Amino acid sequence: MRTQYADARVAQIAERLFGGQTMVAPLRRVLVRSPEDGALANWRAYGWRSAPDPKRLREEHENFCELLAEAGAEVVFGRTPVDGDPDAIYAHDASFICDVGAIVLRPGKELRRVEAAAAVKDLEAAGVPVVATLEAPACAEGGDLVWLDERTVLAGRTYRTNGPGIAALRNALPPVDVVALDLPHFVGRGSVLHLMSVISMLDRDLAVVYPRLAPVRLLELLAERGVRTIEVPEDEFDSMGPNVLALAPRVALVADGNPRTRRLLESAGVDVAAYASVELGKGDGGPTCLTRPLLRTE
């Protein structure tokens, strides 16, 4: 794990609290939400794979946050209660950050819509202004939104992000090209298939992808923009192999248990650290899902 970014963190935060229309610039501030024991009993209603162990879940989350801090990020904890919602630990989905502030989203998963009000309070407490809020019938989740570059957002059209949601994002981001990409049905509405289930940016010219479920137009766009792709092996898709958090260009945090993907990343010159995800992954969330980057800047 590289830590050279830590020395610059204080100076960066003094100047800016939010922004960075990028998935790969050094991570300076990040919002997370700790697990709430009272919500975990609802794991089955929210579609988790099995019952989480509360103690181990807390330990894994604490260790995850320590890795973020070691990489030089200020870790900001969202404190607004979201009663009964174990998915709230996946802080990425309720909002989207641009250079002028935050867009509060409206999750396509109905049980998660209570997170929007909490996101407003947590963002404002962190010094991030809310510049837009999605309203019905618009739906969008952060896992479907990827900055390809500072002027291009890729928006997955999925069961969690709909046409009105993508239109609302276009209205909220007038200087930005919002490119809609249809994802497949896969195993149905109840599954979690976000755009970020099949792609994570590692640098401006490098991405990890799972091509079997990737939209054709996504693969064409990456090739057109000169973005090299690292293909995740089929047997590491379910264990969050394509879900990789860039801490800086070619510096990545991955879920443990994907050794082949890790070797491929390292062979491409990526500095990789892994965290334990036995419990954190039971709700089908990887390292990007657990974080809402607030500030990325060189």
Residue, then its C-alpha position, 0 to 999 in steps of 0.5 A: m500500500r502506498t502512503q505518499y499521499a497522506d502527507a498532502r492530505v491536510a493541505q488539500i482538505a484545507e482548500r477543498l472539501f468536495g469535488g473531482q469528476t474522476m474515479v481515479a484521482p487520489l482519494r482525499r475525503v471519503l464518506v462511509r457508514s458503519p454497520e448498525d446492529g439493529a438493522l442486521a436482522n433484516w438481512r433476508a428482506y434486503g437480499w443478503r446472501s446469508a446472515p451477517d455476524p455482527k462482531r465480524l462485520r464491525e471488525e471488517h468495516e473498521n479494518f477497511c476504514e483503516l486502509l482508507a486512512e493509511a492511503g491518505a484519505e480523511v474518513v468521514f462517518g455518516r451518523t444519521p440513522v437509517d433504521g432497519d436498513p443493513d444496505a446503508i453501509y453501501a454508502h456509494d449508492a445514495s449520492f453522486i459527487c460532481d465539482v459543484g456538490a452532491i446529487v442525492l439519488r433515489p434508489g431503484k431498490e425501494l427499501r433503500r429510498v429511506e437513505a436519501a434523507a440521511a444522505v442529505k444530512d450526512l453530506e451537509a454535515a461533511g461540508v458538501p452542498v446538495v445541488a440536486t435531488l432526484e424525485a419520482p419517477a426518476c431512479a438512480e443508484g451510484g453503482d450505475l454511475v462511472w466517471l470515464d473522464e471529467r466530462t463524461v459519465l457512463a450511466g447504466r440503465t438497469y433495474r436500479t437506474n431508469g430512463p427518467g433517472i438518467a434524464a434527471l442526471r443530464n439536467a443536473l449535469p449540463p456541461v457533462d455528457v451522460v452516456a446511457l448503457d443498457l445492462p442485461h437482465f442477468v438473473g432478474r430484478g432481485s439481483v444486484l447488477h450495477l454498471m460497477s458490477v462489470i467495470s472499475m476504473l484504475d487509471r485514465d487509461l486502465a480499467v478492470v472489466y467483466p466482459r461477459l456482462a458488459p454492454v457492447r457500447l461500453l467496451e467500444l467506448l473504452a477502446e475508442r478512448g484508448v483505455r486498456t482493459i483487464e478481464v476478470p476471470e469468470d470464477e471471480f465475478d461473484s466474489m467482487g472481482p470487478n469491483v475495485l476501488a482506485l485509491a489513486p492512479r494504479v493504486a487499488l483496494v480489492a476484496d480478498g479472495n480474488p487471487r487471479t484478478r489480483r495477479l492480473l492487476e499487479s502484472a499491469g503495474v497496479d499496486v494492490a491491497a486487499y481487505a477481508s470481505v467475508e461479512l461485508g460482501k454478504g450484501d453483494g457490495g465491494p469496496t466501491c460500494l462501501t465508499r462515497p468519495l467526496l474529494r478526489t484531486e491530484 
